[in-house]
Amino acid sequence: MRNSKSNAAAAELERYFDTGSYAHAANVAGTIAKTTPPMEPLVLVRPSRSGGPNHRVQVDSTTLAPNSCSCQTGVHDRVCWAALDVAAGLELLNLARQGWAAARGTTELEQAAAVMGGVLRRRARARSRARRAS
């Protein structure tokens, strides 16, 4: 179960990454969350740019959406560069592709398509934000 800090971080990430009218994908994603047993979040590590502790970005294992980071920015419910890097990187895209390849039947394919669509939208948005920041 998520705590309020991770819920706030997830909401902030969603505000940054998910825009547009994706009612069907959201419906399917909601179905995924209701029908699949809760799983431990994935943790992806990025080295600190300032020599401090590594950034540990938690990713929702069902939707593959970055939820929070262990850094000072993430602790204060803000999006840090490591969360954007995870969203823009290839790890989540490869996991979504594996889910797509393993899907069997219409329901699983719809669920995999919703996850893949979410990963692609967040990846495009994160890459766009990184280009603007540099």
N, CA, C and O atoms as a GROMACS GRO file, in nm:
protein
  536
    1MET      N    1   0.083  -0.118   0.000
    1MET     CA    2   0.000   0.000   0.000
    1MET      C    3   0.088   0.125   0.000
    1MET      O    4   0.188   0.130   0.072
    2ARG      N    5   0.053   0.221  -0.077
    2ARG     CA    6   0.134   0.342  -0.088
    2ARG      C    7   0.104   0.438   0.026
    2ARG      O    8  -0.008   0.444   0.076
    3ASN      N    9   0.206   0.512   0.065
    3ASN     CA   10   0.182   0.615   0.165
    3ASN      C   11   0.145   0.744   0.095
    3ASN      O   12   0.149   0.752  -0.028
    4SER      N   13   0.109   0.847   0.173
    4SER     CA   14   0.062   0.971   0.113
    4SER      C   15   0.171   1.041   0.034
    4SER      O   16   0.142   1.107  -0.066
    5LYS      N   17   0.298   1.028   0.077
    5LYS     CA   18   0.406   1.092   0.001
    5LYS      C   19   0.421   1.031  -0.137
    5LYS      O   20   0.437   1.103  -0.235
    6SER      N   21   0.415   0.897  -0.146
    6SER     CA   22   0.430   0.836  -0.277
    6SER      C   23   0.307   0.862  -0.363
    6SER      O   24   0.319   0.874  -0.485
    7ASN      N   25   0.186   0.873  -0.301
    7ASN     CA   26   0.068   0.909  -0.378
    7ASN      C   27   0.081   1.049  -0.435
    7ASN      O   28   0.044   1.072  -0.550
    8ALA      N   29   0.132   1.142  -0.357
    8ALA     CA   30   0.151   1.278  -0.404
    8ALA      C   31   0.256   1.282  -0.514
    8ALA      O   32   0.239   1.353  -0.614
    9ALA      N   33   0.362   1.206  -0.497
    9ALA     CA   34   0.467   1.201  -0.600
    9ALA      C   35   0.412   1.141  -0.729
    9ALA      O   36   0.440   1.190  -0.838
   10ALA      N   37   0.333   1.036  -0.715
   10ALA     CA   38   0.274   0.974  -0.834
   10ALA      C   39   0.180   1.071  -0.904
   10ALA      O   40   0.178   1.078  -1.027
   11ALA      N   41   0.101   1.145  -0.826
   11ALA     CA   42   0.010   1.243  -0.885
   11ALA      C   43   0.088   1.352  -0.958
   11ALA      O   44   0.046   1.396  -1.065
   12GLU      N   45   0.200   1.397  -0.901
   12GLU     CA   46   0.280   1.499  -0.966
   12GLU      C   47   0.342   1.446  -1.095
   12GLU      O   48   0.344   1.516  -1.196
   13LEU      N   49   0.392   1.323  -1.091
   13LEU     CA   50   0.447   1.264  -1.213
   13LEU      C   51   0.340   1.252  -1.321
   13LEU      O   52   0.366   1.280  -1.438
   14GLU      N   53   0.222   1.209  -1.281
   14GLU     CA   54   0.114   1.196  -1.377
   14GLU      C   55   0.079   1.332  -1.438
   14GLU      O   56   0.053   1.340  -1.558
   15ARG      N   57   0.077   1.439  -1.356
   15ARG     CA   58   0.050   1.572  -1.409
   15ARG      C   59   0.154   1.610  -1.514
   15ARG      O   60   0.120   1.670  -1.615
   16TYR      N   61   0.280   1.576  -1.490
   16TYR     CA   62   0.386   1.611  -1.585
   16TYR      C   63   0.382   1.524  -1.709
   16TYR      O   64   0.406   1.574  -1.819
   17PHE      N   65   0.352   1.396  -1.694
   17PHE     CA   66   0.370   1.304  -1.804
   17PHE      C   67   0.243   1.272  -1.882
   17PHE      O   68   0.250   1.256  -2.004
   18ASP      N   69   0.129   1.261  -1.818
   18ASP     CA   70   0.009   1.214  -1.887
   18ASP      C   71  -0.083   1.330  -1.919
   18ASP      O   72  -0.141   1.392  -1.829
   19THR      N   73  -0.097   1.359  -2.046
   19THR     CA   74  -0.191   1.460  -2.092
   19THR      C   75  -0.267   1.402  -2.208
   19THR      O   76  -0.227   1.302  -2.266
   20GLY      N   77  -0.378   1.465  -2.242
   20GLY     CA   78  -0.455   1.421  -2.357
   20GLY      C   79  -0.574   1.337  -2.315
   20GLY      O   80  -0.598   1.316  -2.196
   21SER      N   81  -0.647   1.291  -2.413
   21SER     CA   82  -0.768   1.214  -2.389
   21SER      C   83  -0.739   1.067  -2.415
   21SER      O   84  -0.741   1.022  -2.530
   22TYR      N   85  -0.713   0.994  -2.311
   22TYR     CA   86  -0.682   0.852  -2.322
   22TYR      C   87  -0.778   0.774  -2.232
   22TYR      O   88  -0.736   0.697  -2.146
   23ALA      N   89  -0.908   0.795  -2.254
   23ALA     CA   90  -1.008   0.736  -2.166
   23ALA      C   91  -1.002   0.584  -2.167
   23ALA      O   92  -1.009   0.522  -2.061
   24HIS      N   93  -0.989   0.524  -2.284
   24HIS     CA   94  -0.987   0.378  -2.289
   24HIS      C   95  -0.863   0.322  -2.220
   24HIS      O   96  -0.872   0.226  -2.144
   25ALA      N   97  -0.748   0.383  -2.246
   25ALA     CA   98  -0.624   0.337  -2.182
   25ALA      C   99  -0.634   0.352  -2.031
   25ALA      O  100  -0.589   0.264  -1.957
   26ALA      N  101  -0.692   0.463  -1.984
   26ALA     CA  102  -0.708   0.483  -1.840
   26ALA      C  103  -0.803   0.379  -1.782
   26ALA      O  104  -0.781   0.330  -1.672
   27ASN      N  105  -0.908   0.346  -1.856
   27ASN     CA  106  -1.003   0.245  -1.811
   27ASN      C  107  -0.935   0.110  -1.800
   27ASN      O  108  -0.953   0.038  -1.701
   28VAL      N  109  -0.856   0.074  -1.900
   28VAL     CA  110  -0.786  -0.053  -1.898
   28VAL      C  111  -0.682  -0.054  -1.785
   28VAL      O  112  -0.668  -0.154  -1.715
   29ALA      N  113  -0.610   0.057  -1.769
   29ALA     CA  114  -0.512   0.066  -1.661
   29ALA      C  115  -0.580   0.052  -1.525
   29ALA      O  116  -0.526  -0.012  -1.435
   30GLY      N  117  -0.698   0.112  -1.510
   30GLY     CA  118  -0.773   0.096  -1.386
   30GLY      C  119  -0.815  -0.047  -1.363
   30GLY      O  120  -0.814  -0.096  -1.249
   31THR      N  121  -0.851  -0.116  -1.470
   31THR     CA  122  -0.886  -0.258  -1.460
   31THR      C  123  -0.765  -0.340  -1.418
   31THR      O  124  -0.777  -0.433  -1.338
   32ILE      N  125  -0.648  -0.306  -1.473
   32ILE     CA  126  -0.526  -0.377  -1.436
   32ILE      C  127  -0.503  -0.364  -1.286
   32ILE      O  128  -0.476  -0.462  -1.217
   33ALA      N  129  -0.514  -0.242  -1.236
   33ALA     CA  130  -0.488  -0.216  -1.095
   33ALA      C  131  -0.586  -0.291  -1.006
   33ALA      O  132  -0.550  -0.333  -0.896
   34LYS      N  133  -0.710  -0.309  -1.051
   34LYS     CA  134  -0.812  -0.376  -0.970
   34LYS      C  135  -0.802  -0.527  -0.976
   34LYS      O  136  -0.837  -0.596  -0.880
   35THR      N  137  -0.753  -0.580  -1.088
   35THR     CA  138  -0.757  -0.725  -1.106
   35THR      C  139  -0.625  -0.796  -1.079
   35THR      O  140  -0.624  -0.918  -1.062
   36THR      N  141  -0.516  -0.723  -1.074
   36THR     CA  142  -0.388  -0.789  -1.048
   36THR      C  143  -0.350  -0.774  -0.903
   36THR      O  144  -0.376  -0.670  -0.842
   37PRO      N  145  -0.289  -0.876  -0.846
   37PRO     CA  146  -0.248  -0.866  -0.707
   37PRO      C  147  -0.137  -0.762  -0.692
   37PRO      O  148  -0.057  -0.743  -0.784
   38PRO      N  149  -0.132  -0.694  -0.577
   38PRO     CA  150  -0.029  -0.593  -0.559
   38PRO      C  151   0.110  -0.655  -0.564
   38PRO      O  152   0.134  -0.762  -0.508
   39MET      N  153   0.200  -0.586  -0.633
   39MET     CA  154   0.337  -0.633  -0.645
   39MET      C  155   0.429  -0.530  -0.582
   39MET      O  156   0.392  -0.414  -0.564
   40GLU      N  157   0.548  -0.574  -0.549
   40GLU     CA  158   0.647  -0.482  -0.496
   40GLU      C  159   0.688  -0.385  -0.606
   40GLU      O  160   0.701  -0.425  -0.722
   41PRO      N  161   0.708  -0.258  -0.572
   41PRO     CA  162   0.752  -0.164  -0.676
   41PRO      C  163   0.893  -0.198  -0.723
   41PRO      O  164   0.976  -0.248  -0.647
   42LEU      N  165   0.918  -0.169  -0.848
   42LEU     CA  166   1.052  -0.183  -0.902
   42LEU      C  167   1.135  -0.066  -0.854
   42LEU      O  168   1.082   0.044  -0.834
   43VAL      N  169   1.263  -0.085  -0.835
   43VAL     CA  170   1.352   0.023  -0.794
   43VAL      C  171   1.466   0.029  -0.895
   43VAL      O  172   1.542  -0.067  -0.911
   44LEU      N  173   1.478   0.144  -0.961
   44LEU     CA  174   1.588   0.167  -1.054
   44LEU      C  175   1.682   0.269  -0.992
   44LEU      O  176   1.637   0.369  -0.936
   45VAL      N  177   1.812   0.244  -1.001
   45VAL     CA  178   1.911   0.328  -0.934
   45VAL      C  179   1.985   0.412  -1.037
   45VAL      O  180   2.026   0.362  -1.142
   46ARG      N  181   2.001   0.540  -1.003
   46ARG     CA  182   2.082   0.631  -1.084
   46ARG      C  183   2.188   0.691  -0.993
   46ARG      O  184   2.157   0.732  -0.881
   47PRO      N  185   2.314   0.698  -1.038
   47PRO     CA  186   2.419   0.759  -0.954
   47PRO      C  187   2.395   0.908  -0.936
   47PRO      O  188   2.344   0.975  -1.026
   48SER      N  189   2.432   0.958  -0.820
   48SER     CA  190   2.416   1.100  -0.791
   48SER      C  191   2.510   1.182  -0.876
   48SER      O  192   2.625   1.142  -0.899
   49ARG      N  193   2.464   1.296  -0.922
   49ARG     CA  194   2.549   1.386  -1.001
   49ARG      C  195   2.641   1.469  -0.912
   49ARG      O  196   2.741   1.523  -0.958
   50SER      N  197   2.604   1.479  -0.784
   50SER     CA  198   2.681   1.564  -0.693
   50SER      C  199   2.769   1.485  -0.597
   50SER      O  200   2.830   1.543  -0.507
   51GLY      N  201   2.778   1.355  -0.614
   51GLY     CA  202   2.861   1.273  -0.528
   51GLY      C  203   2.789   1.225  -0.402
   51GLY      O  204   2.851   1.162  -0.317
   52GLY      N  205   2.661   1.254  -0.389
   52GLY     CA  206   2.583   1.210  -0.274
   52GLY      C  207   2.536   1.067  -0.292
   52GLY      O  208   2.586   0.994  -0.378
   53PRO      N  209   2.438   1.026  -0.212
   53PRO     CA  210   2.386   0.890  -0.226
   53PRO      C  211   2.314   0.872  -0.361
   53PRO      O  212   2.264   0.968  -0.419
   54ASN      N  213   2.311   0.749  -0.407
   54ASN     CA  214   2.243   0.719  -0.533
   54ASN      C  215   2.095   0.752  -0.525
   54ASN      O  216   2.034   0.748  -0.418
   55HIS      N  217   2.037   0.784  -0.640
   55HIS     CA  218   1.892   0.806  -0.651
   55HIS      C  219   1.826   0.671  -0.670
   55HIS      O  220   1.864   0.595  -0.759
   56ARG      N  221   1.729   0.640  -0.586
   56ARG     CA  222   1.653   0.516  -0.598
   56ARG      C  223   1.511   0.553  -0.640
   56ARG      O  224   1.431   0.598  -0.559
   57VAL      N  225   1.480   0.533  -0.768
   57VAL     CA  226   1.350   0.570  -0.824
   57VAL      C  227   1.257   0.450  -0.818
   57VAL      O  228   1.285   0.346  -0.878
   58GLN      N  229   1.147   0.464  -0.745
   58GLN     CA  230   1.048   0.357  -0.737
   58GLN      C  231   0.954   0.368  -0.856
   58GLN      O  232   0.908   0.476  -0.891
   59VAL      N  233   0.926   0.252  -0.918
   59VAL     CA  234   0.840   0.244  -1.036
   59VAL      C  235   0.727   0.149  -1.005
   59VAL      O  236   0.749   0.038  -0.956
   60ASP      N  237   0.604   0.191  -1.034
   60ASP     CA  238   0.488   0.104  -1.016
   60ASP      C  239   0.504  -0.016  -1.108
   60ASP      O  240   0.519   0.000  -1.229
   61SER      N  241   0.501  -0.136  -1.054
   61SER     CA  242   0.527  -0.256  -1.133
   61SER      C  243   0.410  -0.292  -1.225
   61SER      O  244   0.428  -0.370  -1.318
   62THR      N  245   0.292  -0.237  -1.202
   62THR     CA  246   0.178  -0.266  -1.287
   62THR      C  247   0.174  -0.175  -1.408
   62THR      O  248   0.156  -0.221  -1.521
   63THR      N  249   0.190  -0.045  -1.386
   63THR     CA  250   0.179   0.053  -1.495
   63THR      C  251   0.315   0.098  -1.547
   63THR      O  252   0.321   0.166  -1.650
   64LEU      N  253   0.423   0.062  -1.480
   64LEU     CA  254   0.559   0.104  -1.514
   64LEU      C  255   0.574   0.256  -1.513
   64LEU      O  256   0.645   0.313  -1.596
   65ALA      N  257   0.506   0.322  -1.421
   65ALA     CA  258   0.515   0.467  -1.405
   65ALA      C  259   0.605   0.499  -1.286
   65ALA      O  260   0.585   0.442  -1.178
   66PRO      N  261   0.704   0.588  -1.303
   66PRO     CA  262   0.786   0.629  -1.188
   66PRO      C  263   0.699   0.694  -1.081
   66PRO      O  264   0.617   0.780  -1.111
   67ASN      N  265   0.719   0.652  -0.955
   67ASN     CA  266   0.638   0.705  -0.845
   67ASN      C  267   0.712   0.806  -0.760
   67ASN      O  268   0.659   0.913  -0.731
   68SER      N  269   0.832   0.773  -0.720
   68SER     CA  270   0.904   0.860  -0.628
   68SER      C  271   1.053   0.832  -0.636
   68SER      O  272   1.097   0.733  -0.694
   69CYS      N  273   1.130   0.922  -0.575
   69CYS     CA  274   1.276   0.908  -0.571
   69CYS      C  275   1.321   0.928  -0.427
   69CYS      O  276   1.255   0.996  -0.349
   70SER      N  277   1.434   0.868  -0.393
   70SER     CA  278   1.485   0.875  -0.256
   70SER      C  279   1.565   1.002  -0.229
   70SER      O  280   1.607   1.023  -0.115
   71CYS      N  281   1.589   1.086  -0.329
   71CYS     CA  282   1.670   1.206  -0.309
   71CYS      C  283   1.592   1.315  -0.235
   71CYS      O  284   1.473   1.299  -0.207
   72GLN      N  285   1.660   1.424  -0.203
   72GLN     CA  286   1.594   1.534  -0.130
   72GLN      C  287   1.478   1.593  -0.208
   72GLN      O  288   1.374   1.628  -0.151
   73THR      N  289   1.494   1.604  -0.339
   73THR     CA  290   1.385   1.656  -0.421
   73THR      C  291   1.266   1.562  -0.416
   73THR      O  292   1.152   1.606  -0.399
   74GLY      N  293   1.291   1.432  -0.432
   74GLY     CA  294   1.184   1.334  -0.429
   74GLY      C  295   1.119   1.323  -0.293
   74GLY      O  296   0.998   1.300  -0.284
   75VAL      N  297   1.197   1.338  -0.187
   75VAL     CA  298   1.141   1.333  -0.051
   75VAL      C  299   1.040   1.447  -0.030
   75VAL      O  300   0.944   1.432   0.045
   76HIS      N  301   1.063   1.559  -0.098
   76HIS     CA  302   0.973   1.674  -0.087
   76HIS      C  303   0.866   1.672  -0.196
   76HIS      O  304   0.809   1.776  -0.230
   77ASP      N  305   0.839   1.553  -0.252
   77ASP     CA  306   0.733   1.532  -0.351
   77ASP      C  307   0.748   1.617  -0.475
   77ASP      O  308   0.649   1.667  -0.529
   78ARG      N  309   0.871   1.632  -0.521
   78ARG     CA  310   0.898   1.701  -0.648
   78ARG      C  311   0.963   1.602  -0.743
   78ARG      O  312   1.023   1.503  -0.700
   79VAL      N  313   0.951   1.629  -0.871
   79VAL     CA  314   1.010   1.540  -0.971
   79VAL      C  315   1.157   1.574  -0.986
   79VAL      O  316   1.192   1.689  -1.012
   80CYS      N  317   1.243   1.475  -0.970
   80CYS     CA  318   1.386   1.499  -0.984
   80CYS      C  319   1.434   1.450  -1.121
   80CYS      O  320   1.360   1.385  -1.194
   81TRP      N  321   1.557   1.484  -1.152
   81TRP     CA  322   1.614   1.447  -1.281
   81TRP      C  323   1.621   1.296  -1.298
   81TRP      O  324   1.608   1.245  -1.410
   82ALA      N  325   1.641   1.222  -1.188
   82ALA     CA  326   1.653   1.076  -1.198
   82ALA      C  327   1.520   1.013  -1.239
   82ALA      O  328   1.518   0.918  -1.317
   83ALA      N  329   1.409   1.065  -1.186
   83ALA     CA  330   1.277   1.013  -1.226
   83ALA      C  331   1.252   1.042  -1.373
   83ALA      O  332   1.197   0.958  -1.444
   84LEU      N  333   1.291   1.161  -1.419
   84LEU     CA  334   1.278   1.192  -1.562
   84LEU      C  335   1.368   1.102  -1.646
   84LEU      O  336   1.329   1.057  -1.754
   85ASP      N  337   1.488   1.075  -1.596
   85ASP     CA  338   1.581   0.988  -1.667
   85ASP      C  339   1.526   0.846  -1.678
   85ASP      O  340   1.539   0.782  -1.783
   86VAL      N  341   1.466   0.798  -1.571
   86VAL     CA  342   1.405   0.664  -1.574
   86VAL      C  343   1.290   0.661  -1.674
   86VAL      O  344   1.278   0.566  -1.752
   87ALA      N  345   1.206   0.765  -1.672
   87ALA     CA  346   1.092   0.770  -1.764
   87ALA      C  347   1.139   0.780  -1.909
   87ALA      O  348   1.075   0.723  -1.999
   88ALA      N  349   1.249   0.850  -1.934
   88ALA     CA  350   1.299   0.868  -2.070
   88ALA      C  351   1.388   0.753  -2.116
   88ALA      O  352   1.414   0.739  -2.236
   89GLY      N  353   1.434   0.670  -2.024
   89GLY     CA  354   1.527   0.564  -2.057
   89GLY      C  355   1.463   0.443  -2.124
   89GLY      O  356   1.342   0.440  -2.147
   90LEU      N  357   1.546   0.346  -2.152
   90LEU     CA  358   1.502   0.227  -2.224
   90LEU      C  359   1.456   0.113  -2.133
   90LEU      O  360   1.389   0.021  -2.180
   91GLU      N  361   1.490   0.118  -2.003
   91GLU     CA  362   1.455   0.004  -1.916
   91GLU      C  363   1.305  -0.020  -1.911
   91GLU      O  364   1.260  -0.134  -1.926
   92LEU      N  365   1.226   0.086  -1.891
   92LEU     CA  366   1.081   0.068  -1.880
   92LEU      C  367   1.021   0.029  -2.015
   92LEU      O  368   0.926  -0.049  -2.020
   93LEU      N  369   1.076   0.084  -2.123
   93LEU     CA  370   1.027   0.048  -2.256
   93LEU      C  371   1.053  -0.100  -2.283
   93LEU      O  372   0.967  -0.169  -2.339
   94ASN      N  373   1.170  -0.149  -2.246
   94ASN     CA  374   1.200  -0.292  -2.265
   94ASN      C  375   1.109  -0.380  -2.180
   94ASN      O  376   1.065  -0.486  -2.226
   95LEU      N  377   1.080  -0.338  -2.056
   95LEU     CA  378   0.987  -0.415  -1.972
   95LEU      C  379   0.847  -0.418  -2.033
   95LEU      O  380   0.780  -0.521  -2.032
   96ALA      N  381   0.803  -0.304  -2.088
   96ALA     CA  382   0.671  -0.299  -2.152
   96ALA      C  383   0.668  -0.389  -2.276
   96ALA      O  384   0.568  -0.456  -2.301
   97ARG      N  385   0.776  -0.391  -2.351
   97ARG     CA  386   0.784  -0.479  -2.469
   97ARG      C  387   0.779  -0.626  -2.428
   97ARG      O  388   0.716  -0.707  -2.496
   98GLN      N  389   0.844  -0.661  -2.317
   98GLN     CA  390   0.839  -0.798  -2.268
   98GLN      C  391   0.696  -0.836  -2.228
   98GLN      O  392   0.651  -0.947  -2.256
   99GLY      N  393   0.627  -0.743  -2.164
   99GLY     CA  394   0.487  -0.768  -2.128
   99GLY      C  395   0.400  -0.786  -2.250
   99GLY      O  396   0.310  -0.871  -2.252
  100TRP      N  397   0.426  -0.707  -2.353
  100TRP     CA  398   0.351  -0.717  -2.479
  100TRP      C  399   0.376  -0.854  -2.544
  100TRP      O  400   0.283  -0.919  -2.590
  101ALA      N  401   0.502  -0.896  -2.547
  101ALA     CA  402   0.536  -1.023  -2.609
  101ALA      C  403   0.477  -1.142  -2.534
  101ALA      O  404   0.443  -1.244  -2.595
  102ALA      N  405   0.465  -1.130  -2.402
  102ALA     CA  406   0.414  -1.240  -2.321
  102ALA      C  407   0.262  -1.244  -2.314
  102ALA      O  408   0.206  -1.342  -2.264
  103ALA      N  409   0.194  -1.140  -2.362
  103ALA     CA  410   0.048  -1.131  -2.350
  103ALA      C  411  -0.020  -1.238  -2.437
  103ALA      O  412   0.020  -1.262  -2.550
  104ARG      N  413  -0.122  -1.299  -2.379
  104ARG     CA  414  -0.202  -1.398  -2.450
  104ARG      C  415  -0.348  -1.363  -2.428
  104ARG      O  416  -0.391  -1.338  -2.316
  105GLY      N  417  -0.425  -1.361  -2.535
  105GLY     CA  418  -0.567  -1.331  -2.525
  105GLY      C  419  -0.593  -1.181  -2.533
  105GLY      O  420  -0.504  -1.098  -2.515
  106THR      N  421  -0.718  -1.148  -2.562
  106THR     CA  422  -0.758  -1.009  -2.583
  106THR      C  423  -0.737  -0.924  -2.460
  106THR      O  424  -0.684  -0.813  -2.471
  107THR      N  425  -0.777  -0.971  -2.344
  107THR     CA  426  -0.765  -0.892  -2.222
  107THR      C  427  -0.621  -0.860  -2.189
  107THR      O  428  -0.588  -0.746  -2.158
  108GLU      N  429  -0.535  -0.959  -2.196
  108GLU     CA  430  -0.393  -0.936  -2.168
  108GLU      C  431  -0.330  -0.843  -2.271
  108GLU      O  432  -0.245  -0.761  -2.237
  109LEU      N  433  -0.371  -0.856  -2.397
  109LEU     CA  434  -0.318  -0.766  -2.500
  109LEU      C  435  -0.362  -0.623  -2.476
  109LEU      O  436  -0.283  -0.530  -2.494
  110GLU      N  437  -0.489  -0.602  -2.435
  110GLU     CA  438  -0.536  -0.467  -2.403
  110GLU      C  439  -0.459  -0.409  -2.286
  110GLU      O  440  -0.422  -0.292  -2.287
  111GLN      N  441  -0.437  -0.491  -2.184
  111GLN     CA  442  -0.361  -0.444  -2.068
  111GLN      C  443  -0.218  -0.409  -2.107
  111GLN      O  444  -0.166  -0.306  -2.065
  112ALA      N  445  -0.155  -0.495  -2.186
  112ALA     CA  446  -0.018  -0.468  -2.230
  112ALA      C  447  -0.011  -0.344  -2.318
  112ALA      O  448   0.085  -0.267  -2.310
  113ALA      N  449  -0.114  -0.324  -2.401
  113ALA     CA  450  -0.118  -0.204  -2.487
  113ALA      C  451  -0.133  -0.079  -2.402
  113ALA      O  452  -0.072   0.024  -2.433
  114ALA      N  453  -0.214  -0.084  -2.297
  114ALA     CA  454  -0.231   0.031  -2.208
  114ALA      C  455  -0.100   0.065  -2.138
  114ALA      O  456  -0.064   0.182  -2.125
  115VAL      N  457  -0.030  -0.037  -2.092
  115VAL     CA  458   0.099  -0.014  -2.025
  115VAL      C  459   0.200   0.042  -2.125
  115VAL      O  460   0.270   0.138  -2.094
  116MET      N  461   0.208  -0.017  -2.244
  116MET     CA  462   0.301   0.030  -2.347
  116MET      C  463   0.269   0.175  -2.385
  116MET      O  464   0.360   0.256  -2.399
  117GLY      N  465   0.142   0.206  -2.402
  117GLY     CA  466   0.103   0.343  -2.436
  117GLY      C  467   0.143   0.442  -2.329
  117GLY      O  468   0.192   0.551  -2.359
  118GLY      N  469   0.123   0.405  -2.202
  118GLY     CA  470   0.162   0.492  -2.092
  118GLY      C  471   0.312   0.514  -2.087
  118GLY      O  472   0.359   0.625  -2.065
  119VAL      N  473   0.387   0.407  -2.108
  119VAL     CA  474   0.534   0.418  -2.107
  119VAL      C  475   0.581   0.508  -2.221
  119VAL      O  476   0.668   0.593  -2.201
  120LEU      N  477   0.523   0.491  -2.340
  120LEU     CA  478   0.564   0.573  -2.454
  120LEU      C  479   0.528   0.720  -2.434
  120LEU      O  480   0.608   0.808  -2.468
  121ARG      N  481   0.410   0.748  -2.379
  121ARG     CA  482   0.371   0.889  -2.353
  121ARG      C  483   0.463   0.952  -2.250
  121ARG      O  484   0.510   1.064  -2.269
  122ARG      N  485   0.489   0.880  -2.139
  122ARG     CA  486   0.577   0.936  -2.036
  122ARG      C  487   0.719   0.953  -2.090
  122ARG      O  488   0.786   1.050  -2.057
  123ARG      N  489   0.764   0.859  -2.172
  123ARG     CA  490   0.899   0.868  -2.229
  123ARG      C  491   0.911   0.990  -2.320
  123ARG      O  492   1.009   1.063  -2.313
  124ALA      N  493   0.812   1.012  -2.406
  124ALA     CA  494   0.815   1.128  -2.495
  124ALA      C  495   0.812   1.258  -2.416
  124ALA      O  496   0.886   1.351  -2.447
  125ARG      N  497   0.728   1.264  -2.315
  125ARG     CA  498   0.719   1.385  -2.234
  125ARG      C  499   0.849   1.411  -2.157
  125ARG      O  500   0.894   1.525  -2.150
  126ALA      N  501   0.909   1.307  -2.102
  126ALA     CA  502   1.034   1.324  -2.026
  126ALA      C  503   1.147   1.367  -2.119
  126ALA      O  504   1.228   1.452  -2.082
  127ARG      N  505   1.154   1.310  -2.238
  127ARG     CA  506   1.258   1.348  -2.334
  127ARG      C  507   1.240   1.493  -2.377
  127ARG      O  508   1.338   1.566  -2.393
  128SER      N  509   1.116   1.535  -2.395
  128SER     CA  510   1.088   1.673  -2.433
  128SER      C  511   1.131   1.769  -2.321
  128SER      O  512   1.192   1.873  -2.348
  129ARG      N  513   1.100   1.733  -2.196
  129ARG     CA  514   1.137   1.818  -2.082
  129ARG      C  515   1.289   1.823  -2.069
  129ARG      O  516   1.344   1.928  -2.034
  130ALA      N  517   1.358   1.713  -2.095
  130ALA     CA  518   1.504   1.712  -2.084
  130ALA      C  519   1.568   1.801  -2.192
  130ALA      O  520   1.666   1.870  -2.166
  131ARG      N  521   1.511   1.799  -2.312
  131ARG     CA  522   1.563   1.885  -2.419
  131ARG      C  523   1.546   2.033  -2.384
  131ARG      O  524   1.635   2.114  -2.407
  132ARG      N  525   1.428   2.067  -2.327
  132ARG     CA  526   1.403   2.207  -2.289
  132ARG      C  527   1.494   2.252  -2.176
  132ARG      O  528   1.532   2.368  -2.168
  133ALA      N  529   1.528   2.158  -2.086
  133ALA     CA  530   1.610   2.194  -1.970
  133ALA      C  531   1.757   2.214  -2.009
  133ALA      O  532   1.830   2.287  -1.941
  134SER      N  533   1.801   2.150  -2.115
  134SER     CA  534   1.943   2.161  -2.150
  134SER      C  535   1.972   2.274  -2.245
  134SER      O  536   2.087   2.295  -2.282
   0.00000   0.00000   0.00000
